Amino acid sequence: MKAVQVSKAGGEFEVVERPLPEPGPGQVRVKVEACGICHSDAFVKDGAFPGIEYPRVPGHEVIGRVDALGPGVDAFSAGQRVGVGWHGGHCFRCEACRAGDFVNCSNAQIAGVSYDGGYAEYMVAPAEALARVPDALDSAEAAPLLCAGITTFNALRNAGARAGDTVAVLGIGGLGHLAVQYARKMGMRTVALSHGPAKEALARELGAHDYIDTSAGDPAEALQALGGARIILSTAPNSAAISAVVGGLGRDGCLLVVGVDGAPIEVAPLQLIPGRHSVGGWPSGTPKDSEDTLDFSARFDVLPRIETYPLEQAAEAYDRMLGNQARFRVVLTMGG
């Protein structure tokens, strides 16, 4: 099979030929049809995640079909459409697993990090990492839903907001353009926030009821003029921009962060106490959460905007993603 690997931390992408991997006990081999490229793939390329064994094939936004089953796997069948997201398996033995909290498994695996991922024509994954994929979804469009999709969908549905509440989405990029769609389809009053006026038309096209240009004034004051936000979902990896919107929370409001920035978020205690505000974060989710995300997306027509590249052009596609040139997600497609 053809695969794209990184041979060492900080190394370049290499297009290589590899033997077809064989699934072991409890594993499934997937014939990959599409794999999204995510900012988190930089962990593999740059060696920023501990314990990565090289060479490693990245990729955790995988859509394909079951090609072979390892011993003991009876939950899937050959030819079945499946996806593999960030959650790449769990141990079933730790305290979190015993409580059913597989996301926080102390021995959790990460697809494309703990084992080879979807920048390849085939991959092998634990059966518990697989999500079923609705036939209504195109493979290339479905792939980003296994990371950007599940992250925003799962955060919103677990944040405590109800239909009619105001949900503000900070950042209209790879995550935010999906979050706006989900919030609108969940029945929320949806407010999009971005720097400058250029994305207002797009935000409204995606479903935003209101748009706030964060460069035109105080975005927190603008949110308060709309009554305050029950949820501010921050998808922009910019801690200064996140800090600037905390004051826009309504009573019992929550700032929920899913976009990663290494800088601290600045929040004064008096911004939290009077309005009973909170600040939190949300990871992606389990394969069951992926299935819920895919089903909702298919039923309510929530789709990412994508650019596709053949597997052989993974390096070019990755650079386009990393340089924020893509609008909005980049997906590798496999030939044959």
Protein Blocks (a to p, Z undefined) as FASTA:
>chain_A
ZZdddfbghiacdddddddddddehiacdddfbdcddfklmmmmnopaghiacdddehjd
dcdddfbdcehiakbcehiacdddfbncdehlammlmnopaklockbccehklpccfkbf
bdcddfklpccddfklcfklmmmmmmmmmmmmmmmmmnopaehiacddehjafklmmmmm
mmmmnopacddddedjklmmmmmmnopabdcdfklocfklmmmmnnpafbdcdfbdcfkl
mmmmmmmpcehiacddfbdcfbdcdddfklmmmnopacddddfbdfklmmmmmmmmmmno
pacddddddfklmmmmmmmmmnopacfbccdddeZZ
